[in-house]
Amino acid sequence: MSLLVVGSVAFDAVETPYGKVDRMLGGAATYFSVAASFFTHVNLVGVVGNDFTTRDASVFRGRRIDTAGLERSDGKTFFWAGKYNQNMNERTTLATELNVFADFKPKLPGTYQSSEHIFLANIDPTLQSSVLHQVTRRPKIVALDTMNYWIERTPKELRETLRHTDILMINDSETRQLSNEHNLLLAARHIFTLGPKALVIKRGEYGAMLVHQNRSFSVPAFPLEMVHDPTGAGDTFAGGFMGYLASIPRVGDAELRRAMVYGSVMGSFTVEKFGLERLKKLKRPEIRARARHFYKMTQFSL
Amino acid sequence: MSLLVVGSVAFDAVETPYGKVDRMLGGAATYFSVAASFFTHVNLVGVVGNDFTTRDASVFRGRRIDTAGLERSDGKTFFWAGKYNQNMNERTTLATELNVFADFKPKLPGTYQSSEHIFLANIDPTLQSSVLHQVTRRPKIVALDTMNYWIERTPKELRETLRHTDILMINDSETRQLSNEHNLLLAARHIFTLGPKALVIKRGEYGAMLVHQNRSFSVPAFPLEMVHDPTGAGDTFAGGFMGYLASIPRVGDAELRRAMVYGSVMGSFTVEKFGLERLKKLKRPEIRARARHFYKMTQFSL
């Protein structure tokens, strides 16, 4: 039971209608691994610069996160700045400074090479492929995230990576862009011809939808009276989803549904505060309680 | 167990990416009553012109729909023309000809005046109020739909009508506009101070959400590979919702949830074809089967 994540560790500057933070720890692999560590042991592969302090690294300590794969390079850590609009449903990227991430070549420590569960966060598909090449035995589940940038600029490389992907986790517009199909069921059917056997569509305030085989399963977003910062919600979702799947011996339909719920649960916590603030203070009983809340919110009898 | 609906009976011209119909029967009260008649007996109040033929009226025959309250006036029937964009998520109104509807004053036949369940479709709030004044005993449930036009132009009259409303059934943007609050939970809380005890938010392709007391319940939209015409989906939803509630002796949380599902089920059929085509051919076993499908699509265990 080991879960490998490869992706960005970053500093973010974020402005939302509820506040402004000039520099806080972020990055897909950070959100993912903290969320997943509530469920299983996580092996983290990423890169940081020499501005990344022991204090920054403290978010990983005391959790089931192995940072032997977190490379340290000469230079500055990846930096992203963004601003959300009044309704939090749109964001503007104000700055993307790749810094040490520009030359990042993921290298898996020996102990990571037999990972059974792998999450390839949103990075260059060529790097995603290079991770899979370093794995010594066939993983049980490879899940992947990507974005419009790679769908447009490196379609061939992305297709090659998708051939080896079991679960694709993207949002509505990426689903439509990748498949060139507006209807999500038809989009899913197209995506299944590219490799993935399951598609998880992240829909923000509208929840998430799983399509696999001929079934679909939907889970709403948790209704919150206050969303402070949506940054990292999708990666936290992925962390809860994959963390749960990596923690159980066998994955079937019931388990995929439960993973959707745990993904939604974790994502709903992240947005309650800025950055990782809420996740850092999160306790396991809160996860169970919110999962029960999702249950109450969706169940009915006929 | 009687369900009264007051609203428009109309002719529609609709264009979607899947076709174009120059004149078909429509109107909120039409969709509502046909949908509700699968569950209970419906009393219809509305007005048509002398272009409304026996053939047009045939949609109501052979169903549990009483049309004694469907007035016939000298002039033409209400006409609406609209066009949907490629993704069906936006529509442009091309024409609204009120015709006989301009002077419509709802008059309840004597047998309708003791209706226990009332649905006030989207019309002038003053007319909605006038319906409630004609009712001789306190109804069990009054549900109401409205739109941006009334929220902006007749806020005072709408507030007066809302004071006597149990369930408000509107869409996201109307919810936000009426409450002047983007967050839907806070919006619901505001709306509850105006009268309604429950809020049903219709979210189109994202499903529907019920908020009442301190609980929320969400049901996704049924994923369809082909949506031909979204016209009438919201009114059909209301028909399934209220039709179900009017068919049972006691309404609690479990029954409201089931009503949300039946509303979604009925709405999902309507959009499969143009206008009332799908509802006209619908059979009860199909309703049960699709409700079970909703069940499969949303249920999970922890």
Interface residues (C-beta under 8 A of the other chain):
Chain A: Q86 N87 H182 N183 L184 L185 L186 R203 Y206 G207 M209 V211 R215 S216 F217 S218 V219 P220 P223 L224 E225 M226 V227 A254 R257 R258 M260 V261 A291 R292 Y295 K296 M297 T298 Q299 F300 S301 L302
Chain B: Q86 N87 H182 N183 L184 L185 L186 R203 Y206 G207 M209 V211 R215 S216 F217 S218 V219 P220 P223 L224 E225 M226 V227 A254 R257 R258 M260 V261 A291 R292 Y295 K296 M297 T298 Q299 F300 S301 L302
